[in-house]
Structures are given as structure tokens and as C-alpha cells.
Amino acid sequence: MNDASPQSDVAAATTTSRPQLPAADGSTDPHQWLEDVTGQEALTWVREHNARAEDELDAVADPRDPDGAPLAQTLQHEIREILDAKDKIPGVVLRGQHLYNFWTDADHERGLWRRTTLESYRTDAPEWEVLLDVDALNEAEGEDWVWHGARLLRPTGLADGEPYRHALVDLSHGGSDADVTREFDLETLQFVPESEGGFFRPEAKGSLGWIDVDTVWVCTDFGEGTLTSSGYARQARLWTRGTPLAEAQLVHEVAETDMAVFAAHDSTPGWERDWVIEAHAFYDSTIHVVDREQDPPVLTTLEVPRDLEATAHRDLGIFSPRSDWELDGETYSAGSLVVGDFAGFLDGTAELQVLFEPTGSTSLEDMTITRTTVVLSVLEDVVHRLEVHTRDDDGTWVRRDLYPELQGSIGVAAVDADIDDRIWVTVTGFIEPTTLLLGDLAEVAGGGEPGALETIKSTPARFDAEGLDVSQHFATSDDGTRIPYFEISRTDRVESTTPSPTLLYGYGGFEISLTPGYLGAIGKAWLERGGTYVLANIRGGGEYGPRWHQAALTENRHRAYEDFSSVAKDLVERGVTDRDHLAVRGGSNGGLLTGNMVTQYPELFGAVIIQVPLLDMKRYSHLLAGASWMAEYGDPDTEDWEFLRTFSPYHLLRADAGPSYPPTFLLTSTRDDRVHPGHARKFTAAMESLGADVRSWENTEGGHGGAATNEQAARMNALLYTFLWNTIGA
């Protein structure tokens, strides 16, 4: 290494205990050079830190192995077996006569896109037709493609048996958010070359979506000035086959300061619609219906509040207000679900009806629309229940409970909402493996009973859950708010006087709810070995609807951190664990959460894991997609910095506190083009300069998920759990 390189300065600072911290006002940043994602010096720093972390953690012996095999090696093997299991439930979507699935396992690291029939899928050994082998594609093209999804064009003669043929496939380099779109022929099983008129969208954070066989909506990078400050598309265009992408017809353009523009076509037969959405920020949009019959196309704006989510299915308009919505003398509460005739709403004549209204303990978690029903997934103190709504002949909506016998986390998806009322139902729990069921609600609209649920697939247990118990508790936050959390621990824990190694997980942002789900690798690597796992439902999330999210926005962000620390304190007060045996883990916004645990509550934790995090809240809005999150956190280039600095972990590090910070492990990805890897790099370097107990590991692929393959995911998690067992579990 060149002795004059910046990383030499970091090493020298570490050995001489000379702190290198950013200025409290953000005016100087000694580690900003680490923001050069692929710069030679920065990558040298990354490789050195990866090697250092691996040397440390690979040397930890497995206490359950009589020969003292490396714990990371054992865990990596066990986790990889779970991720590669061939008896997983293949997630499917129905298109015509086929169910489509994307599958990865040990033999297909990058995955297979494949399809089968429902009849075959019901069997223990479905017959799959492979459409695209991504591993083979990478070998043939010398690329590092990661599957990002596909969209199929509904045939005009589908009712007469015409098969699906045209697909748009998204592929990403190494798992980054930016991807390319290539047209794929489902008859020849080949990509359609551009030279033969095939649609191709170059790499960008954008999208391509079908309208008809010769026309697509395209939102992408069209050159200078066509991306927002967050790096997403500003322009929505109509692109006709055979014409250059640059000549696609501009339909709408959003401001550079907006987050992005999105365009989509609803192909429901008889109810075709086109939409253009201006995403100003998360949960802040302007929605337009597009009339493509006019030249140029005409946009009609939905006259609704910008924080209201709206869509349509057939004749039905569906409205989800996130703040109280006043319309024609009526007030529809935040978090409710309101429906009415969509055409009538556009011309001002619709009579709206409320299908769901939240209470202090309930929120609407999800909505699924079938041909004639609306299925609601409701959370009551973070416990799922289902209800189904149908219309009588006079237009009155009727509500009834749906499948009340189901217990656990319940997910619902329409099989094909344009065709019938069948639904996929998934049921899972922390220690209950997932089951996939098929239901039919065709008789419900006429007042009949829903069809009996048919079990289609179920997964075997991945870890030994004997003696484990799931319980829900409530902590009291600093302002008196009740904060629910789930604890998964051994039933004999209450009789033990020994603190349990406990891992506390949280997120607390963007109205994302954390609900029970089968723990799989966590169960194998943590619970089965005697650890306790805790999931906290703190403010900033969506467990109690929009109000729960809005309670921790911008200047109120501290509430999320107070909630999380209150759960930690409650675990100690209840005798579950103590400080030396309590760790926290979080990623992305959850990485900001755990970064604040390091800097604001170091006395509470024996170890901290920070994954793909935001940590520098002074520069976050200037890094990659950061500008799109200012509605969540605030704008650091304004007076907002006065409150942002209070939860910017990078700026909260104290020169006198290095040795008192708990052991910390930061993990990120070079390919993460959503949350810049510089956050994790700079925080690590700053902690090192304080003499803190810190290590970092950066995967060279993986995008925001941190791993592009099962092998990478297994390695990352093996290191993570080895760190935990070597600190709070030692």
C-alpha cells in the first residue's frame, strides 16, 4: 500500500488515538474520500477491512463441535442448506395457462425462470419448463446478471386460448437497483435482438411496461437533464416498436427535485386505463389518468390529497387516505379504505363508501382485489385477521370475516383478478413453517360461503423449534406510548437465572410493518443454539397505520429511537437478558436506527450490527437515492439540519467515548446504488480513529440486499452470527 494514501492516515490515527471525526456542523469530513465507490484507494481500504474481519471471525471455534471447527464455516453451511433447499415453496404468478416462477438453489446460483401448470404445481414434483437460465446467460455473455423480474403482455385473444408470448425481462449488474430491460420471446425462448425490432432499455433506474405488442411505456435515462436528483427517471414516454428510444413520445415530465415519474397500463379487458404518477417523495404523489386516444395524450389529474393513494379496478375506484380527507362534507379518516364508482368520481357524481376505518389498535395492512371482492388484511395489535367485502345488487357493500380459523401472519394475493375470485393464501409464523393455500371466493358475492381452502404446498421445519415459545409484550416509551414487541425464546427461560443471549431487531421507517414470519436461517443460527430473538414494532413503521409512521417523521425521529431503546430496557427489566448479552440488528433505515443505538445508547448493548445503513445525515441527500428520503428525514441543507444532527450517528460519535462504544459490525455492498456504501465505510473509519471495537465487511455484489446469491447471503449471515456468538453469546 502506498504510504501516502488516505487509508494510511486512518491507520495512523487509530494507532495514535488521534480522533478523525466530521465537524459537528458538517462543514468538514475527513473520510469523504471513502465515498468514491470504486476508487482504487477506497477499494484497497475495503479489501483490507474485509480481510481483517474475516481473519477475526473465521478464527472463532464452534463450541458445539468437538474438534473446534470454525463457527463461521459451520453456520455458512447450515444457512446455505436452508437457502438452497429444493423443498421451498416456489412463489408463482398465473399468466394464462401457466404459473411462472423464479428459482435459485445450489445448482442454479443466479436462478432459473420457469413455468408449469396449476395441475402440475399441485403435485409433489411439478414438471417445470425452463424459460431462461441466468447462470447460463452469464456464462454465454460474460456478465454478472441478477434477475430483477419480468412483465408479460396479455394476449388480445387470451379468452380464445391465445398463449402468452411477449415478455420484458429486467436484469441487473451484480444486484444494483439500476437495471436493463430486454424483450424475450416465450415461444422461441430467446431474447429479441434490437436489430429485429426488440425492445431494449439501457441500464438505468427506470422501467419499461407493455401497452400492446408494439407499444410500451418507458421511464428511463434519456440523457442529460432527464434524471431526478435522486437518480430516477423524470420523463414518461410512449415508445413504438421500430423507432429509436430517443424518439419516444414525451408524455409527461416531473421536476428534477421530485423523486421519480412512473407510468403503467392496466390491461383489464373492457377497463383498460393508463396512469402516470408524479412521485414527489414517499407517500407524496400526483396521480394522472392518461387518454392516449388524443394526440398528444391528455392527462386528467385525480383531485385528491397528495398523500392519498388511489387506484382503480374495473369500475371501482379505491382510495386510501393517509391524513383525514374532507370531501363533500364528509371526513374520511387517515388509514381508512374508501371506494366508489371511478368514472363517477372523475366527474364528481360518485357516492363513496368506507370499507375500513382504523381504531386505536387496528390498521389496514394490505388489500387484495379479485374480480368481484375486496379482501382486507387487518392488523390488530400486530396480529393478522382477514375480512372480505362484496357488493349487493343495489351497490351496498357487505362485510364478513374470512377464514377466521387461520392463525399467524396471513398473506393474500389474487390468482388473476381479471378472470375470477381465486386467491393464494400464505400462512406463517416465527416458528411455524409457511403453508400455501388456494381459496375461491366466487360464491361470497352471492351471499354464499367461501370455498374450502386447499393446501397446495408446505415447507418442512428448517430448525428445531421444540421448547421455543412466542409471546407478545408491550414496552413503555419515553412519552408513555405502548410499543409492542414479539419475543421468541425457550420456555424454560423464565426459570433460568442466566441472561439469555438476545438479538433485538427493528426498522421503524417508511410505514413498513414488521410482522411474524418463519425465521429459517435465524432459527438455525440463533434460536436453535440457545439465543432469544426479539422483533420490535416501533414508531416510524406501519403497524398502526399512517399515524404510527407520521409520529416519527423528521423532527420527531427521536421517537423511533426512544421506542427501540425502551424495548431494550424492558427486556432487561423483565429479566430476559442483560446489557452484556443484548445485541441489536438493523439494515437500511434500520441501520440508521442501530447506528443511533451505538451513539445514543451505548450503555444498553453488548453488540451492534449495522447493515447497508444511512449514517451521515448531513450528506445523505447528496448520495445516490438519498434525496428521495427527505420527506422522511428532512433536508440537511436547510435549517432542518438542527434536528437532523441529533440523529446523525456519524456526527454523534464522541472523541472521548471510543472504548465505551459496544462492539460493532458494519456490513454493506459495493453494488448498493440505493444507500451509498460510503455511510458504512466512513462510520467504520471514524470509530477506528477513536479506538472503538469495530469491524466492517463489504460484499462486492448484492445491491441493497447485501448479497446477489445464496452463497453470498450465507457467508454474510455466517459472519454476522459468528460475531454475535463471539460477543454477547460468549
Stockholm file with secondary structure:
# STOCKHOLM 1.0

chainA/1-730         MNDASPQSDVAAATTTSRPQLPAADGSTDPHQWLEDVTGQEALTWVREHNARAEDELDAVADPRDPDGAPLAQTLQHEIREILDAKDKIPGVVLRGQHLYNFWTDADHERGLWRRTTLESYRTDAPEWEVLLDVDALNEAEGEDWVWHGARLLRPTGLADGEPYRHALVDLSHGGSDADVTREFDLETLQFVPESEGGFFRPEAKGSLGWIDVDTVWVCTDFGEGTLTSSGYARQARLWTRGTPLAEAQLVHEVAETDMAVFAAHDSTPGWERDWVIEAHAFYDSTIHVVDREQDPPVLTTLEVPRDLEATAHRDLGIFSPRSDWELDGETYSAGSLVVGDFAGFLDGTAELQVLFEPTGSTSLEDMTITRTTVVLSVLEDVVHRLEVHTRDDDGTWVRRDLYPELQGSIGVAAVDADIDDRIWVTVTGFIEPTTLLLGDLAEVAGGGEPGALETIKSTPARFDAEGLDVSQHFATSDDGTRIPYFEISRTDRVESTTPSPTLLYGYGGFEISLTPGYLGAIGKAWLERGGTYVLANIRGGGEYGPRWHQAALTENRHRAYEDFSSVAKDLVERGVTDRDHLAVRGGSNGGLLTGNMVTQYPELFGAVIIQVPLLDMKRYSHLLAGASWMAEYGDPDTEDWEFLRTFSPYHLLRADAGPSYPPTFLLTSTRDDRVHPGHARKFTAAMESLGADVRSWENTEGGHGGAATNEQAARMNALLYTFLWNTIGA
#=GR chainA/1-730 SS CCTTSHHHHHHHHHHHTCCCCCCTTSSCCTTGGGGCTTCHHHHHHHHHHHHHHHHHHHTCBCTTCTTCCBHHHHHHHHHHHHHTCTTSCCCCEEETTEEEEEEEETTEEEEEEEEECHHHHTSSSCCCEEEEEHHHHHHHHTCCEEEEEEEECCCTTGGGTCCCCEEEEEEEETTCSCEEEEEEETTTTEECCGGGTCCEEEEESCEEEEEETTEEEEESCCSTTCBCTTSSBCEEEEEETTSCGGGSEEEEECCTTSSEEEEEEECCTTCCEEEEEEEEETTEEEEEEEETTSSSCEEEECCSCTTCEEEEETTEEEEECSSCEEETTEEECTTCEEEEEHHHHHHTCCCCEEEECCCSSEEEEEEEECSSEEEEEEEETTEEEEEEEEECTTSCEEEEEECTTCCSEEEEEESCTTTCCEEEEEEECSSSCCEEEEEECTTGGGTCCCCCCEEEEECCCSSCCTTEEEEEEEEECTTSCEEEEEEEEEGGGGGCCSCCCEEEECCCCTTCCCCCCCCTHHIIIIITTTCEEEEECCTTSSTTCHHHHHTTSGGGTHHHHHHHHHHHHHHHHTTSCCGGGEEEEEETHHHHHHHHHHHHCGGGCSEEEEESCCCCTTTGGGSGGGGGGHHHHCCTTTTTHHHHGGGCHHHHCCTTCGGGSCCEEEEEETTCSSSCTHHHHHHHHHHHHTTCCEEEEEESSCGGGTCSSHHHHHHHHHHHHHHHHHHTTC
#=GC SS_cons         CCTTSHHHHHHHHHHHTCCCCCCTTSSCCTTGGGGCTTCHHHHHHHHHHHHHHHHHHHTCBCTTCTTCCBHHHHHHHHHHHHHTCTTSCCCCEEETTEEEEEEEETTEEEEEEEEECHHHHTSSSCCCEEEEEHHHHHHHHTCCEEEEEEEECCCTTGGGTCCCCEEEEEEEETTCSCEEEEEEETTTTEECCGGGTCCEEEEESCEEEEEETTEEEEESCCSTTCBCTTSSBCEEEEEETTSCGGGSEEEEECCTTSSEEEEEEECCTTCCEEEEEEEEETTEEEEEEEETTSSSCEEEECCSCTTCEEEEETTEEEEECSSCEEETTEEECTTCEEEEEHHHHHHTCCCCEEEECCCSSEEEEEEEECSSEEEEEEEETTEEEEEEEEECTTSCEEEEEECTTCCSEEEEEESCTTTCCEEEEEEECSSSCCEEEEEECTTGGGTCCCCCCEEEEECCCSSCCTTEEEEEEEEECTTSCEEEEEEEEEGGGGGCCSCCCEEEECCCCTTCCCCCCCCTHHIIIIITTTCEEEEECCTTSSTTCHHHHHTTSGGGTHHHHHHHHHHHHHHHHTTSCCGGGEEEEEETHHHHHHHHHHHHCGGGCSEEEEESCCCCTTTGGGSGGGGGGHHHHCCTTTTTHHHHGGGCHHHHCCTTCGGGSCCEEEEEETTCSSSCTHHHHHHHHHHHHTTCCEEEEEESSCGGGTCSSHHHHHHHHHHHHHHHHHHTTC
//
